[in-house]
Structures are given as structure tokens and as C-alpha cells.
């Protein structure tokens, strides 16, 4: 969670309103993946520090582990 906090501080300094909405969506998906115990915070922190903190990166994680294209598809299959 520490990495997420540091990243949020950096983005908050220069995010446009449109960018802020996009960042909220990334943050919400990040939290859903951790709260649902699909990934640990350490796993997501490592991957997003390498590939970037974005919806695409988080969706890539979902695909690599579970074979679904995104969170909505994964939840629809449960």
C-alpha cells in the first residue's frame, strides 16, 4: 500500500480532471483485486512498478493468472 500512496501523491500534483477520473478507476480496480484476494498488494505493486500503473496492466494481470480479459468478465463467470 505504501507504493500506491507514493504513486497517488505524484499523480495528484499534475492530474487533469479527466486524468483524475481515469486514476480513480485504476485505484478502484486495484483495491477490488486485493480485497477479493485475487492478488496480493506486493504482487500488484511489483507488476505496476515495472509495467505502469494502469487499467491495462491490471487487466494483463487478470489475464495471466485467470484467463479473463478484465475484471467484469471474471466476475461474470463466478
C-alpha positions in Angstrom: 0.0 0.0 0.0 3.0 2.3 0.6 3.8 2.3 -3.1 0.2 3.1 -4.0 0.3 6.1 -1.6 3.5 7.4 -3.1 2.2 7.0 -6.6 -1.0 8.8 -5.8 0.9 11.8 -4.3 2.9 12.1 -7.5 -0.1 11.9 -9.8 -2.2 14.3 -7.7 0.3 17.0 -8.3 -0.3 17.0 -12.1 -3.5 15.2 -13.0 -6.3 16.8 -15.1 -9.9 16.2 -14.2 -10.2 13.6 -17.0 -7.0 12.0 -15.7 -8.3 12.0 -12.2 -11.4 10.1 -13.2 -9.2 7.5 -15.0 -6.9 7.3 -12.0 -9.9 6.6 -9.7 -10.9 3.7 -11.9 -7.4 2.3 -11.7 -7.4 2.7 -7.9 -10.8 1.0 -7.6 -9.7 -2.0 -9.7 -6.5 -2.2 -7.7 -8.5 -2.3 -4.5 -11.0 -4.8 -5.8 -8.2 -7.2 -6.8 -6.6 -7.0 -3.4 -9.9 -7.0 -1.4 -11.2 -10.0 -3.4 -7.9 -11.8 -2.7 -7.2 -12.3 -6.4 -3.7 -10.8 -5.9 -1.6 -9.5 -3.0 -0.6 -5.9 -2.8 3.1 -6.9 -3.2 2.3 -8.7 -6.5 0.4 -5.7 -7.9 3.0 -3.2 -6.6 5.8 -5.1 -8.3 4.0 -5.5 -11.7 2.7 -1.9 -11.8 6.1 -0.6 -10.9 7.5 -2.4 -14.0 4.7 -2.1 -16.5 3.0 1.1 -15.3 0.0 1.8 -13.1 -2.9 1.5 -15.5 -6.1 -0.5 -16.2 -4.3 -2.3 -19.0 -1.6 -3.5 -16.6 -4.1 -4.7 -14.1 -6.1 -6.4 -16.8 -2.9 -8.1 -18.0 -2.5 -9.5 -14.5 -6.0 -10.8 -14.6 -5.5 -12.5 -17.9 -2.1 -14.0 -16.9 -3.5 -15.6 -13.8 -7.1 -16.3 -14.5 -7.5 -16.2 -18.3 -10.2 -13.4 -18.3 -9.8 -10.2 -20.3 -10.9 -7.9 -17.5 -12.4 -7.8 -14.0 -16.0 -7.6 -15.3 -15.6 -10.8 -17.4 -14.0 -12.6 -14.4 -16.8 -11.6 -12.0 -19.5 -12.5 -14.6 -18.1 -16.1 -14.7 -18.4 -16.7 -11.0 
